[in-house]
Amino acid sequence: MAKKTIAALKEYFKAGKRPTESQFTDLIDSYIHMDAFNPNAYLPLSGGKMTGVLNLGNTSVTWISRDMSGATTNSNFARYFTKLTGSNGDIDSFGHYGAVTDTGVVSMNWGYIGGTAYNVKNAIRWTSDQRVAIGAGAAVVPTAGYALDVIGSEYVRGDVTIAGNFNTYQGSLTAQHQGINKLRADAVNTIISAASVSGTNGIFLRPAGDTVATNQIIISTNGTQYVDNYNLLFGSQTSTGSSIFHTNISGNVSGYGIWMAHNLQFNGTDFIQPRGSLNSWAFTVNNHKGFSFNRANTSGTNGSVVPLIELAKISSTGVISTLNTGSSDQWNAAYGWGNHSGKYFPVNYTNSVNAASYQSDMLAVPVGTYTGAVSLASTNLPFAQVGGLISFGSSAVSTRLLGARDNSDNLWFQSGDGKGAWRQLATRDWVIAQLGSASTAQRMTTELSEAQIEESIRPIKKEYKIGSGSYLELNDETSFITVTGNQSSDMVCNIKELYGEQEIRIINLSASSLLKLQLQGNQVATVEPMKCMKIYISVDLQMVNLGQSTLEILSEQKI
C-alpha cells in the first residue's frame, strides 16, 4: 500500500477492469481524508487568508518564487511581494519594478522596501548590481559608482569611521552644527567656519566664538592672516601690541619685505600707528631696503598714518649706514688712521688751564665740543662765551693759533708771539692776506701759495638752488648752507649725510608750492610757501628744527 500518481490510479479504473483490494487501498492512501485535513497547513491558491505559519523547512531547495518566465508579451511590471494593508488602505509594501519580454526575460529597474508603491518614496531601493539608495522617490535610482546613496540628511548616533576619502559629489562640503555653517567644539565655541558675517571669503579659525570680531585667524587667498589681510597681530594694538606684516610696494618707503614691528601695522598702502601716544618701531628684511631699522614718532591719534624714519640699514654690500653717526665705511676709515691714543678728546673742556695739548702728527681734527683752549699755552682767549679754540704747537711755540666760535661765521687768528691781538677773519681772501704778513709766514721755508691756502681751508658758506627738476640732493659739510627754491610744483631737498655743527636754511620763495625736506629719502619736514626754515645739526648729529619764519621780499636796492 503506497501513494500512487494520478496516472497510475486512472489505469486501475479503466473500462472493463476490476480494481483489486490493494488498488482501492492505493487510491485511498493517495488522497487526504477530511478528518485528517488541516486547512492552516496550506496556502490558498486564490483569495482567502492564511491563518497559520509558513514554514519552508531547513533545506536549500525551498523558497518563495515569482516566476515570470511564462510571459508572452513585452511589458513593464510592478509586482508586490508583500503588502501591509488596513481599513485605511495600503500602508507599506515590498516588491519589484522592471520589465519582461515576450519570451519571459526579466530585467529589474529596482527592488524596494517601504512606501505604498514602487514610484513613491521608498525606505530602501536597490539595483541588480547591488547599489542601494535610502530615501529615493519617483524615478531616482542609486547613483552609479557608489554602493550607498542617501537622499536626505543623516543622523548618526555613534562614531563614523572612514577608510577611504571624504568627498562631496555636488554642491559644497559643509561640516556644521545643527544647521550652522561651522565646525564647532560645542553649541557655542566655533573651531572653523567657512565665511564671516562681513562676507569675507576664507576659512576662519574662531577661538573666541562667532560673535567676536577680533582675535580671529583667516586663511584666505592672501595667505594666513590674523584679523585682516596684511597683519599678524599680537596683544592689544591700542595698548602694548606688536605685529608681523608683509609689504609689496616697490620703492624705498616700504618695498618688498617682511616686517617685525611694535605699535605699527600696514594697510596695503600706508603704515598705521595703532596707539598714537607711543613711538613705532620696526625692522624689515627687504628687497628694496635691505636690513632696515625704522622709527615713527608719536602721532597723537590712534590709527594715524605715520612716516618712517630709517635709523640704520645694512646694504646688499654689507655697509652699515646710520641716521646720526655715519656709516661703517667712515668708521673703517677712521680706524685705519692707526694709533688713536691721545689724538681725540671726546669730552667737553670748559677750562683752558686744565685742557690737554694735542701732540704728535695731526691725522684728523680732534673730536669733541670745546669751550676753552686745547693748549697749555693758550692764555689770551678772544672770547669768553661758548666757543672753540685749537692751538697747534707747544707752550714754547705759540705763534700759530686758530679759533672758531660755535654757531658763528667767524674765524679768529692770532699771530706773533702769542700775545698779540686776535683778529676776526671774514673772508678767505682776508685770511690769505693776513697770513702773508704774519710772523709765522716769515719762518716758513716755502711761501704758501694762494692755491695751497685755498685747498686747506674749509668753505664757510655755500648756497644751493633747486632747479626746474624740483629736486635737490645735498651732501655738503660746509658750516652754513642756504637752499632756495621757487618752482611751480612741489619741491624736494634730500639731505644724504649729516655733519655736526652745521646750519642749514631752507627758503621757499614759491607762493603756492611746498618744499619738502627729506633725510636719506624719508620726509622729515615741510616748508610752507613763502617761509624760511632753519635747521641745526648738533655735534652728536641730531637734526633740530629751529622753526619757520615768514619771508618778506624787499624791493631791490642800489648801493
C-alpha positions as CSV (number, residue, x, y, z in Angstrom):
1,M,0.0,0.0,0.0
2,A,1.5,3.3,-1.2
3,K,0.7,6.6,-2.7
4,K,0.3,6.4,-6.4
5,T,0.3,9.0,-9.2
6,I,-2.9,10.1,-10.7
7,A,-1.9,8.4,-14.0
8,A,-1.4,5.1,-12.2
9,L,-4.7,5.4,-10.4
10,K,-6.6,6.1,-13.6
11,E,-5.1,3.0,-15.1
12,Y,-6.8,0.9,-12.3
13,F,-10.2,2.1,-13.2
14,K,-10.4,1.9,-17.0
15,A,-13.4,0.4,-18.6
16,G,-13.5,-3.4,-18.3
17,K,-11.1,-3.6,-15.4
18,R,-11.8,-4.8,-12.0
19,P,-9.8,-2.9,-9.3
20,T,-8.4,-5.1,-6.6
21,E,-8.4,-4.5,-2.9
22,S,-4.9,-3.3,-2.8
23,Q,-5.6,-0.9,-5.7
24,F,-8.5,0.6,-3.8
25,T,-6.1,0.9,-0.8
26,D,-3.6,2.8,-3.1
27,L,-6.4,5.2,-4.1
28,I,-7.4,5.9,-0.5
29,D,-3.7,6.4,0.6
30,S,-3.1,8.8,-2.3
31,Y,-5.7,11.4,-1.1
32,I,-6.4,13.2,2.1
33,H,-9.4,12.3,4.2
34,M,-11.4,15.3,5.5
35,D,-10.8,14.1,9.0
36,A,-7.1,14.3,8.5
37,F,-7.2,17.7,6.6
38,N,-5.7,20.9,8.4
39,P,-6.5,24.0,6.4
40,N,-4.0,26.0,8.4
41,A,-1.2,23.9,6.8
42,Y,-1.9,25.0,3.2
43,L,-1.9,28.3,1.3
44,P,-5.0,29.2,-0.7
45,L,-4.2,29.4,-4.4
46,S,-6.5,32.5,-4.8
47,G,-8.2,34.6,-2.3
48,G,-8.7,33.6,1.3
49,K,-6.4,34.2,4.2
50,M,-3.6,32.2,5.7
51,T,-4.0,31.8,9.4
52,G,-1.0,29.6,10.2
53,V,2.7,29.7,9.8
54,L,4.5,29.3,6.5
55,N,7.5,27.0,7.2
56,L,9.9,26.4,4.3
57,G,11.9,23.9,6.3
58,N,15.6,23.7,6.6
59,T,16.7,22.6,3.1
60,S,18.3,24.8,0.5
61,V,15.8,23.9,-2.2
62,T,12.7,25.6,-0.7
63,W,11.9,29.2,-1.3
64,I,9.1,31.6,-2.4
65,S,9.4,32.5,-6.1
66,R,7.6,34.9,-8.5
67,D,8.1,33.1,-11.8
68,M,7.5,35.4,-14.9
69,S,9.1,33.1,-17.4
70,G,5.7,32.4,-18.9
71,A,5.2,35.9,-20.1
72,T,4.1,36.2,-23.8
73,T,4.2,40.0,-24.3
74,N,6.7,42.7,-23.8
75,S,5.7,44.9,-20.8
76,N,6.8,46.8,-17.7
77,F,5.8,45.4,-14.4
78,A,5.5,46.4,-10.8
79,R,4.9,43.4,-8.5
80,Y,4.3,43.4,-4.8
81,F,5.9,40.6,-2.9
82,T,4.3,41.6,0.4
83,K,1.9,44.4,1.3
84,L,0.7,45.8,4.6
85,T,-3.0,46.8,4.3
86,G,-5.5,48.1,6.8
87,S,-9.0,49.5,6.7
88,N,-7.3,52.8,5.8
89,G,-5.7,51.4,2.7
90,D,-2.2,50.3,1.8
91,I,0.4,51.2,4.4
92,D,3.6,49.6,3.4
93,S,5.0,47.2,0.7
94,F,7.9,45.2,-0.6
95,G,8.2,44.5,-4.3
96,H,10.0,44.9,-7.6
97,Y,9.8,47.2,-10.6
98,G,11.1,46.3,-14.0
99,A,10.3,44.9,-17.5
100,V,9.7,41.4,-19.0
101,T,9.9,40.3,-22.7
102,D,7.6,38.1,-24.6
103,T,10.0,35.2,-24.0
104,G,10.0,35.6,-20.3
105,V,13.3,37.5,-19.9
106,V,13.2,39.7,-16.8
107,S,15.2,43.0,-16.2
108,M,14.8,44.8,-12.8
109,N,14.9,48.6,-12.5
110,W,14.9,48.4,-8.7
111,G,13.6,46.5,-5.8
112,Y,12.1,48.4,-2.9
113,I,11.1,48.1,0.7
114,G,8.8,50.7,2.3
115,G,6.3,53.0,0.8
116,T,2.9,52.1,-0.7
117,A,4.1,51.7,-4.3
118,Y,7.2,51.4,-6.4
119,N,7.1,55.0,-7.6
120,V,6.7,56.8,-4.3
121,K,9.4,57.5,-1.7
122,N,10.8,54.1,-0.5
123,A,12.8,53.5,2.6
124,I,15.3,51.4,0.6
125,R,15.8,50.8,-3.2
126,W,18.4,48.5,-4.7
127,T,19.5,47.6,-8.2
128,S,20.6,44.2,-9.7
129,D,24.3,45.3,-9.3
130,Q,23.7,45.8,-5.6
131,R,23.7,49.6,-5.4
132,V,21.5,50.8,-2.5
133,A,19.6,54.1,-2.1
134,I,18.0,55.3,1.1
135,G,15.0,57.7,0.8
136,A,14.8,57.6,-3.0
137,G,11.5,58.6,-4.6
138,A,9.9,58.9,-8.1
139,A,12.4,57.5,-10.7
140,V,15.6,58.1,-8.6
141,V,17.9,55.1,-8.6
142,P,21.2,54.7,-6.6
143,T,24.0,56.8,-8.1
144,A,26.3,54.8,-10.4
145,G,29.7,54.2,-8.9
146,Y,28.5,54.3,-5.3
147,A,27.4,51.4,-3.1
148,L,25.2,53.6,-0.9
149,D,23.3,56.7,-1.9
150,V,21.5,58.6,0.9
151,I,18.9,61.1,-0.2
152,G,18.3,63.5,2.7
153,S,20.0,64.2,6.0
154,E,21.6,61.6,8.1
155,Y,21.5,61.3,11.9
156,V,24.3,59.1,13.3
157,R,24.2,58.1,17.0
158,G,27.6,56.6,17.1
159,D,31.1,57.1,15.6
160,V,31.7,57.2,11.8
161,T,34.9,55.5,10.6
162,I,36.0,56.2,7.1
163,A,38.7,54.0,5.4
164,G,38.6,56.0,2.1
165,N,38.2,59.6,1.0
166,F,35.5,62.0,2.3
167,N,34.2,63.8,-0.8
168,T,31.3,65.9,-2.0
169,Y,29.6,64.7,-5.1
170,Q,27.9,68.0,-5.9
171,G,27.4,71.3,-4.1
172,S,29.5,72.4,-1.1
173,L,31.1,70.2,1.5
174,T,29.9,71.5,4.9
175,A,30.7,70.3,8.4
176,Q,28.2,72.1,10.6
177,H,26.4,72.1,13.9
178,Q,22.6,72.0,13.8
179,G,22.2,74.0,10.6
180,I,25.0,76.4,11.3
181,N,27.7,76.6,8.7
182,K,30.6,75.9,11.1
183,L,32.5,73.2,12.7
184,R,32.1,73.6,16.5
185,A,33.6,72.2,19.6
186,D,30.2,72.6,21.2
187,A,27.0,74.7,20.8
188,V,28.8,78.0,21.5
189,N,32.5,77.7,20.6
190,T,33.5,77.6,16.9
191,I,36.6,75.9,15.7
192,I,36.4,76.6,12.0
193,S,33.9,78.5,9.9
194,A,33.7,78.9,6.1
195,A,32.5,82.6,6.0
196,S,32.3,85.6,8.2
197,V,29.4,87.9,9.0
198,S,31.2,90.6,6.9
199,G,31.1,88.4,3.8
200,T,34.9,87.9,3.6
201,N,35.8,84.7,1.8
202,G,38.1,82.2,3.5
203,I,38.3,79.8,6.4
204,F,38.2,81.4,9.8
205,L,39.6,79.9,13.0
206,R,37.5,81.4,15.7
207,P,38.8,80.6,19.2
208,A,36.7,83.4,20.6
209,G,33.4,82.2,19.1
210,D,31.2,83.5,16.3
211,T,30.1,86.8,17.8
212,V,33.5,88.3,18.4
213,A,35.1,90.2,15.5
214,T,38.6,90.3,16.8
215,N,41.2,87.6,17.7
216,Q,40.4,85.5,14.6
217,I,42.7,83.8,12.2
218,I,41.8,83.9,8.5
219,I,43.0,81.5,5.8
220,S,42.2,83.3,2.5
221,T,43.6,84.0,-1.0
222,N,46.1,86.4,0.6
223,G,47.5,83.6,2.8
224,T,47.2,83.1,6.6
225,Q,46.1,86.3,8.3
226,Y,45.2,87.5,11.8
227,V,42.3,90.0,11.9
228,D,42.9,91.5,8.4
229,N,44.6,90.9,5.0
230,Y,48.1,92.2,5.9
231,N,48.9,91.9,9.6
232,L,49.6,89.1,12.1
233,L,48.8,90.8,15.3
234,F,49.9,90.1,18.9
235,G,48.3,91.7,22.0
236,S,46.1,94.7,22.3
237,Q,47.0,97.0,19.5
238,T,46.0,100.2,21.2
239,S,47.9,99.3,24.3
240,T,51.1,97.2,24.0
241,G,50.6,95.3,20.8
242,S,53.1,94.1,18.2
243,S,52.7,92.8,14.7
244,I,54.3,90.9,11.8
245,F,53.3,92.1,8.3
246,H,54.3,92.0,4.6
247,T,54.7,94.9,2.2
248,N,54.6,94.6,-1.5
249,I,55.0,98.2,-2.9
250,S,58.1,98.9,-4.9
251,G,60.4,101.7,-3.6
252,N,62.4,102.6,-0.6
253,V,59.4,103.6,1.6
254,S,58.0,100.1,2.1
255,G,59.5,97.8,-0.5
256,Y,59.0,94.1,-0.9
257,G,59.7,92.6,2.5
258,I,58.6,91.1,5.8
259,W,58.4,93.4,8.9
260,M,58.6,92.8,12.6
261,A,57.1,95.8,14.4
262,H,55.8,97.3,17.6
263,N,52.9,99.7,17.5
264,L,52.8,99.6,13.7
265,Q,50.6,98.0,11.0
266,F,50.4,98.1,7.3
267,N,47.1,98.7,5.4
268,G,48.3,97.9,1.9
269,T,49.3,101.5,1.2
270,D,50.5,103.3,4.4
271,F,52.0,102.5,7.8
272,I,49.4,102.8,10.6
273,Q,50.2,103.7,14.2
274,P,47.5,101.9,16.4
275,R,48.4,103.8,19.6
276,G,49.1,107.5,18.9
277,S,50.8,108.2,22.2
278,L,53.7,105.8,21.6
279,N,56.6,105.7,19.1
280,S,56.5,103.0,16.5
281,W,59.5,100.7,15.9
282,A,60.0,98.3,13.0
283,F,62.7,96.0,11.5
284,T,62.5,94.7,7.9
285,V,64.3,92.2,5.7
286,N,63.5,93.8,2.4
287,N,64.3,93.6,-1.3
288,H,64.4,97.4,-1.6
289,K,65.6,98.5,1.9
290,G,68.0,95.6,2.8
291,F,68.2,95.1,6.6
292,S,66.5,98.3,7.8
293,F,65.7,99.6,11.3
294,N,63.0,102.3,11.5
295,R,61.1,104.5,13.9
296,A,57.9,106.6,13.6
297,N,57.3,109.5,16.1
298,T,54.1,109.7,18.1
299,S,51.2,111.0,16.0
300,G,48.9,111.8,18.9
301,T,45.9,110.0,17.4
302,N,45.2,106.3,17.4
303,G,45.1,104.7,13.9
304,S,47.0,107.6,12.2
305,V,49.2,107.2,9.0
306,V,52.8,107.8,10.0
307,P,56.0,108.3,8.0
308,L,59.0,106.1,9.0
309,I,62.5,107.4,9.8
310,E,65.2,105.0,8.8
311,L,67.6,104.9,11.8
312,A,70.1,102.3,10.4
313,K,70.4,99.9,7.5
314,I,72.7,97.2,6.1
315,S,73.1,97.4,2.3
316,S,73.5,94.4,0.0
317,T,77.3,95.0,0.1
318,G,77.4,94.9,3.9
319,V,77.8,98.6,4.5
320,I,76.1,99.9,7.7
321,S,74.5,103.3,7.4
322,T,73.0,105.3,10.3
323,L,70.9,108.4,10.6
324,N,73.2,110.3,13.0
325,T,76.6,108.6,13.3
326,G,77.8,108.0,9.8
327,S,78.5,104.7,8.1
328,S,80.7,101.7,8.5
329,D,82.8,102.9,5.6
330,Q,83.6,106.1,7.7
331,W,84.2,104.1,10.8
332,N,86.7,101.8,9.0
333,A,88.4,104.8,7.5
334,A,88.8,106.3,11.0
335,Y,90.1,103.0,12.3
336,G,92.7,102.9,9.5
337,W,94.3,106.1,10.8
338,G,96.3,104.0,13.2
339,N,97.2,104.6,16.8
340,H,94.4,106.7,18.3
341,S,95.9,107.1,21.8
342,G,95.9,110.7,22.8
343,K,94.6,112.0,19.5
344,Y,91.0,112.6,20.4
345,F,89.3,114.4,23.1
346,P,85.7,113.0,23.2
347,V,84.8,115.1,26.2
348,N,83.9,118.8,26.7
349,Y,86.5,121.1,28.1
350,T,85.4,124.3,29.9
351,N,88.7,125.4,31.4
352,S,91.8,126.3,29.4
353,V,94.2,125.7,32.3
354,N,93.1,122.0,32.6
355,A,92.9,121.5,28.8
356,A,95.3,119.0,27.4
357,S,97.6,119.8,24.5
358,Y,97.3,118.0,21.2
359,Q,100.6,116.5,20.2
360,S,102.2,114.2,17.7
361,D,101.1,114.1,14.0
362,M,97.8,115.7,13.1
363,L,95.9,113.0,11.2
364,A,92.4,114.3,12.0
365,V,90.7,117.1,13.7
366,P,90.2,116.1,17.4
367,V,86.6,115.3,18.2
368,G,84.6,116.9,21.0
369,T,83.0,120.2,21.9
370,Y,85.4,122.7,23.3
371,T,84.6,125.8,25.2
372,G,88.1,126.5,26.2
373,A,91.6,126.3,24.6
374,V,93.1,122.9,23.8
375,S,96.7,124.1,24.6
376,L,98.7,124.7,27.7
377,A,99.9,128.0,26.2
378,S,96.5,129.4,25.4
379,T,96.0,132.2,28.0
380,N,94.8,135.0,25.8
381,L,91.3,134.0,24.6
382,P,89.5,136.3,22.2
383,F,86.0,135.4,23.6
384,A,84.5,134.5,26.9
385,Q,81.3,132.9,25.5
386,V,80.8,129.4,24.3
387,G,83.3,128.8,21.6
388,G,86.2,126.6,20.4
389,L,89.9,127.1,20.2
390,I,92.6,124.7,18.9
391,S,96.2,125.5,19.3
392,F,98.9,123.9,17.0
393,G,102.2,123.9,18.8
394,S,103.6,123.6,22.3
395,S,103.9,126.1,25.1
396,A,107.3,127.2,23.8
397,V,106.0,128.0,20.3
398,S,102.5,129.5,20.4
399,T,102.6,131.8,17.4
400,R,100.2,129.8,15.2
401,L,96.8,129.8,16.7
402,L,93.3,129.5,15.2
403,G,90.0,129.9,17.0
404,A,86.4,129.2,15.8
405,R,83.2,130.2,17.6
406,D,80.3,127.6,17.7
407,N,77.3,128.7,15.7
408,S,79.2,131.6,14.1
409,D,80.5,132.6,10.7
410,N,83.7,134.0,12.3
411,L,87.2,132.6,12.1
412,W,89.8,134.0,14.6
413,F,93.6,134.2,14.1
414,Q,96.5,135.3,16.4
415,S,100.0,135.8,15.1
416,G,103.3,136.9,16.6
417,D,104.4,135.6,20.0
418,G,101.0,134.5,21.1
419,K,100.4,137.8,23.0
420,G,99.1,139.9,20.1
421,A,95.6,140.9,19.4
422,W,93.1,138.4,18.0
423,R,91.7,139.3,14.5
424,Q,88.4,138.2,13.1
425,L,88.7,136.8,9.6
426,A,85.6,137.5,7.4
427,T,86.7,136.0,4.1
428,R,89.1,133.5,2.7
429,D,90.9,136.3,0.8
430,W,91.3,138.2,4.0
431,V,92.8,135.1,5.7
432,I,95.3,134.7,2.9
433,A,96.4,138.4,3.1
434,Q,96.8,138.2,6.9
435,L,98.8,135.0,6.8
436,G,101.1,136.6,4.2
437,S,102.1,139.4,6.6
438,A,102.2,137.3,9.8
439,S,105.5,136.5,11.6
440,T,104.5,132.8,11.2
441,A,104.8,133.1,7.4
442,Q,108.4,134.5,7.8
443,R,109.5,131.3,9.4
444,M,108.1,129.1,6.7
445,T,110.8,127.6,4.4
446,T,108.4,127.7,1.5
447,E,106.0,130.5,0.9
448,L,102.4,129.4,0.9
449,S,100.6,129.9,-2.4
450,E,97.1,131.1,-2.6
451,A,96.0,127.8,-4.1
452,Q,97.6,125.8,-1.2
453,I,95.8,128.0,1.4
454,E,92.5,127.7,-0.6
455,E,92.8,123.9,-0.5
456,S,93.5,123.8,3.2
457,I,90.6,126.0,4.4
458,R,87.1,124.6,4.6
459,P,84.4,126.7,3.0
460,I,82.3,128.6,5.5
461,K,79.2,129.4,3.4
462,K,77.5,127.9,0.4
463,E,74.2,128.4,-1.4
464,Y,72.2,125.9,-3.5
465,K,69.2,126.5,-5.7
466,I,66.5,123.9,-6.6
467,G,66.3,123.7,-10.4
468,S,63.5,123.0,-12.8
469,G,63.5,119.3,-11.9
470,S,62.2,120.4,-8.4
471,Y,64.7,118.0,-6.7
472,L,68.0,118.8,-5.0
473,E,70.3,116.2,-3.3
474,L,72.5,117.7,-0.6
475,N,75.7,116.2,0.7
476,D,78.0,119.0,1.9
477,E,79.9,119.6,5.1
478,T,80.0,123.4,4.7
479,S,79.2,125.0,8.0
480,F,76.5,127.3,6.7
481,I,74.3,126.3,3.8
482,T,71.3,128.1,2.2
483,V,68.9,126.3,-0.1
484,T,66.4,128.3,-2.1
485,G,63.5,127.1,-4.3
486,N,60.9,128.8,-6.5
487,Q,59.2,126.2,-8.7
488,S,55.6,125.9,-9.8
489,S,55.3,122.3,-8.5
490,D,56.2,120.9,-5.0
491,M,60.0,120.7,-4.4
492,V,62.2,118.2,-2.6
493,C,65.5,118.8,-0.8
494,N,67.0,115.4,0.2
495,I,69.9,115.6,2.7
496,K,72.1,112.5,2.1
497,E,74.5,112.9,5.1
498,L,74.6,114.9,8.4
499,Y,77.6,116.9,9.6
500,G,78.0,118.2,13.1
501,E,77.8,121.9,14.0
502,Q,76.1,122.7,10.7
503,E,73.4,125.2,10.0
504,I,71.0,124.8,7.0
505,R,68.4,127.4,6.0
506,I,65.7,126.2,3.6
507,I,63.9,129.1,1.9
508,N,60.7,128.5,-0.1
509,L,60.2,131.5,-2.4
510,S,57.2,129.9,-4.1
511,A,53.8,131.5,-3.4
512,S,51.9,128.1,-3.8
513,S,54.3,125.1,-3.9
514,L,55.6,123.2,-0.9
515,L,59.3,122.5,-0.3
516,K,59.6,119.0,1.4
517,L,62.7,118.3,3.4
518,Q,63.9,114.7,3.3
519,L,66.7,112.9,5.2
520,Q,68.1,109.9,3.2
521,G,64.8,109.6,1.3
522,N,62.5,109.9,4.3
523,Q,60.4,113.1,4.7
524,V,61.0,114.9,8.0
525,A,59.6,118.3,7.5
526,T,57.7,120.6,5.0
527,V,58.5,124.3,4.4
528,E,55.3,126.2,3.6
529,P,55.1,128.7,0.7
530,M,56.9,132.0,1.4
531,K,58.5,130.5,4.6
532,C,62.1,130.0,5.8
533,M,63.0,127.0,8.0
534,K,66.2,127.0,10.0
535,I,67.8,123.6,10.7
536,Y,70.7,123.0,13.1
537,I,72.8,119.8,13.2
538,S,74.3,119.2,16.6
539,V,77.7,117.7,17.4
540,D,76.1,114.3,18.0
541,L,74.3,114.6,14.6
542,Q,70.8,115.4,15.9
543,M,68.7,117.3,13.4
544,V,67.0,120.2,15.2
545,N,64.1,122.3,13.7
546,L,64.6,125.8,14.9
547,G,61.3,126.9,13.4
548,Q,59.8,128.6,10.4
549,S,59.5,132.3,9.7
550,T,57.6,134.3,7.1
551,L,59.6,135.8,4.2
552,E,59.4,139.4,3.3
553,I,60.6,140.3,-0.2
554,L,62.1,143.7,-0.3
555,S,62.4,145.8,-3.4
556,E,65.9,145.8,-4.9
557,Q,68.2,148.5,-3.5
558,K,71.1,150.0,-5.5
559,I,74.3,150.6,-3.5
